[in-house]
Amino acid sequence: MWLESLYRFIVGGVVVSIFALLGTAVKPASFAGLFSAAPSVALATLGLTVAKEGSWFASVECKSMMAGAVALCLYSLATSRMLMLGRLSALASTSLSMAVWFGSAFALWFGFLR
C-alpha cells in the first residue's frame, strides 16, 4: 500500500514537472497551471490503473475522464456567458453553472459509458 503511494508521488511529481515546463513555454503564462495539474494526474492515474487493474478497466476510467472534461467545458461556457451578461455575481454564476456541470457529466456517463 505505501509502495503504491510512493510510486504515485514520484510519477505524479515527475509528470507535473514536465507539464509545468511545457506550460512555461506557452503564452499566456496562465496556461501553466492548466498544463501542470490535470493531465499529469490523469496520466499517472491511468498508468497505475493499467498496471493494477488492466487495460479494460483503464479504458472505462479514460472514457469517464473525457466525459468529465466535456462537462467541465460546458460548465465553463455557461459560467463565462453568465458573467459576460453581467446580471449575476461570480458566486451566483458559478453556483448555477454547477447544475450544468453535474447534469452534463451524469448524462454523458449514463448515456454513453454504461
Secondary structure, DSSP 4 states (H G I P E B T S, - for coil): -HHHHHHHHHHHHHHHHHHHHHHHHSSSTTHHHHHHSHHHHHHHHHHHHHHHH-HHHHHHHHHHHHHHHHHHHHHHHHHHHHHHHTSS-HHHHHHHHHHHHHHHHHHHIIIII-
